[in-house]
Amino acid sequence: MHWEAREVPVFALVLATPGMPGPQLQPHSAIDDCVTTALPESSDSSASGGAQGTHATTPNTALPIPCGMVARLPVSAQGARRFGGRNVTLAMLAESMPTQTGLATLPRPLIDETGLKGGFDFSIAWTPEDTGQPGDVDSFGAPFRDALKKQLGLKLEPQKAPVEVLVIDHVEQPTAN
């Protein structure tokens, strides 16, 4: 077997409005030295536990997130989903998104095409579209793609791009011991 780059369908993570990240996607603050493992408390947190204000942080009920990590966060409503990151690149956000959302939501590899460099703090909350509960979207929030656009100012564009894939060159039946 070997690895090689192949042109495959992907989702490109891009800014929904050029040059305008969303309110919950903020450059990592220079005053946060990453010594503590808890996010600093936001001075303007919404009642639903979303991060808003000038620094994309979560209220003190959130799980601690060490710098350089993406993690699931507590939610305020049954059936809702939420994750965030602290001092992470948008390439890391793109790589972790299928795991954090579930592969059924994002069935293609994601690549960062935002053009934004450096570390960011973010959190995003959404409602899975397949919960089967009546009134889910009204009760708990927006579906993932809507939340991605409104909260982080990002969207997914279907594209083709070279991606490293594992190619199986040869397979043999194992011999008996």
Buried (B, 14 or more C-beta within 10 A) or exposed (E): EEEEEEEBEBBBBBBBEEEEBBBBBBBBBEEBEEEEEBBBEBEEBBEBBBBBBEBBBBBEEBEEBEBBBBBEBEBBBEBBBBBBBBBBBBBBBBBBBBEBBBEEBBEBBBBBBBEBEEBBBBBBBBBBBEBEEEEBBEBBBBBBBBBBBBBBBBBBEEBEBEBEEEEEEEEEEEEEE
